[in-house]
């Protein structure tokens, strides 16, 4: 991922704009990928997140070493992906990163539909906060919501740690945020 904590204000703004422009294409790509009769239905509802997340958690483990995919806007292209085999390469293949990108874009779609007053912001934390400079979704008051990081963290847990991740993790986060706003 890009090091936004150390990035200039201009670079942070550039990455923010790239991220926002990439959301719709990533959502469209996931819809193409999940167009079969047994695939999860992407209707933009909170309830759909459970089926999408269940599908994602099963498929993120598939490495696709020989299948190259375009890197997401939030991934620093100078950092090699795992299929390169280079020392210090990332934990995921480019195909896995594309899948993370598509699912986090759909999660963003559900969040913005559920919270229409939400705004995309560049997080401004303490100068030593690793999240500084990240694009996040401001939902009400308090710290913005790290949409991409939630899905990325799920993938890390499954792929690197072999942890079980609850399929309702994403929908539960949306419901909790809804309850906190009520």
C-alpha positions, 0 to 999 in steps of 0.5 A: 500500500502507499505510505500516505503517512509520509506522503506530501499533501499533493500526493495524498490528494492525488491518491484520494482522487484516484481511489474515488475514481476507481470505486465505480469500475471496481463495483462494476467488475465485481458485478461482472464476476458475480453474475451467475445464478448461485452467486451473491446478489449485489443489490446494495443492501446491508443484508447482501454483505453477508453473502458477498463476504462469505463468497469473498472469504472463500475466494481470497485464499485462491492465489492465482499465481499465474493470473495477473490483474491490474493493481488497485489505486491504493497499492504502491506499484513499486511494492512487488506482489507475492507472485513476484517472489521478490524479497519483501513482496506483499502478502497477496497476488495482484489477483487477490488485491483486485478481489479485495479492491472489488469487495471494498468498493462494494462495501463502500457502495452499501455504506454510502447507500445506508448513510447518504450524508457520508463524505469521503475524506482524507484522514488527518490524524496525528503525524505518527498515525499510520492512517494519516492521509488515507481515504476514509468515509466520514459517517457522522461524528467521530473518526472516519471509517476505514472502508478499504482497511476493514476488507484488507484486514479480513483478507490478511486474517484469512490468508496469513493467519488462517483465522476464521472471520465471521461472514457477518463482519461487514454487515455487523459494522454497518448495523452497529454504526446505524445503531450508534446514529439512532 
